[in-house]
Amino acid sequence: MERRRITFTGHVQGVGFRATTRHIAESYALTGWVRNEPDGGVAVEVQGGPPEIELFLIDLRERMRGFIRDERADVVSVIEGEAGFRVLS
């Protein structure tokens, strides 16, 4: 089990990025959240098995490739008992 925090920059707000992120995360049975950041980026915390997280990221990058300019990722602490993947406002 692993949890990563990824910040995406580019033209990532107002293009369905959060809804797409949630849909893909749910398809891999991952938990966590996605939210717009005040600086125009999008932050994602995703938790699950490392192979599923990698597949999630490959899928998200592919679907949103025209909008992502850069991404930054860090491993963060796992949240025990977390359920579901949420879009935060």
C-alpha positions in Angstrom: 0.0 0.0 0.0 1.3 3.4 -1.0 0.0 7.0 -1.1 1.2 9.6 -3.5 0.6 13.3 -3.7 0.8 14.6 -7.3 0.5 18.2 -8.4 -0.3 18.8 -12.1 0.2 22.1 -13.8 -0.7 23.4 -17.2 -4.3 24.1 -18.4 -5.7 21.6 -15.9 -8.7 23.5 -14.5 -12.0 23.9 -16.3 -11.3 20.9 -18.6 -12.9 18.0 -16.7 -9.6 17.1 -15.1 -11.0 16.3 -11.6 -14.0 14.3 -12.9 -11.6 12.3 -15.2 -9.2 11.7 -12.3 -12.0 10.4 -10.1 -13.3 8.1 -12.9 -9.9 6.6 -13.6 -9.1 6.2 -9.8 -12.4 4.4 -9.3 -11.7 2.1 -12.2 -8.5 0.9 -10.4 -10.2 0.8 -7.0 -7.9 3.5 -5.6 -8.8 5.9 -2.8 -7.9 9.5 -2.2 -9.0 12.9 -3.5 -8.5 15.5 -6.2 -8.9 19.3 -5.9 -8.2 22.5 -7.8 -5.4 24.6 -6.3 -5.4 28.5 -6.1 -2.4 28.7 -8.3 -4.3 27.0 -11.2 -2.8 23.6 -10.7 -4.6 20.4 -9.6 -3.5 18.4 -6.6 -4.2 14.6 -6.3 -3.6 12.2 -3.4 -4.0 8.6 -4.5 -3.7 5.5 -2.4 -3.5 1.8 -3.3 -1.1 -0.8 -4.7 2.0 0.7 -6.5 1.1 -1.2 -9.8 -2.4 0.2 -9.8 -1.1 3.8 -9.0 1.3 3.5 -11.9 -1.5 2.3 -14.3 -3.8 5.1 -13.0 -1.1 7.7 -13.8 -0.4 6.3 -17.2 -4.1 6.4 -18.0 -4.6 10.0 -16.6 -1.5 11.3 -18.5 -2.8 9.8 -21.7 -6.4 11.1 -21.4 -5.3 14.6 -20.3 -2.0 14.9 -22.3 -3.0 18.1 -24.1 -3.6 19.9 -20.8 -0.7 18.7 -18.5 2.5 20.8 -18.7 4.3 19.4 -15.7 3.8 17.2 -12.6 5.5 16.8 -9.3 5.0 13.8 -7.0 5.9 12.8 -3.5 5.2 9.7 -1.4 3.1 10.6 1.7 1.7 8.7 4.6 -1.0 6.1 4.0 -4.4 6.9 5.5 -5.7 3.7 7.1 -9.4 3.0 6.5 -9.8 5.5 3.7 -12.8 4.6 1.4 -13.6 6.0 -2.0 -12.1 8.7 -4.2 -13.5 12.2 -3.7 -13.5 15.5 -5.7 -12.8 18.3 -3.2 -13.8 21.9 -3.8 
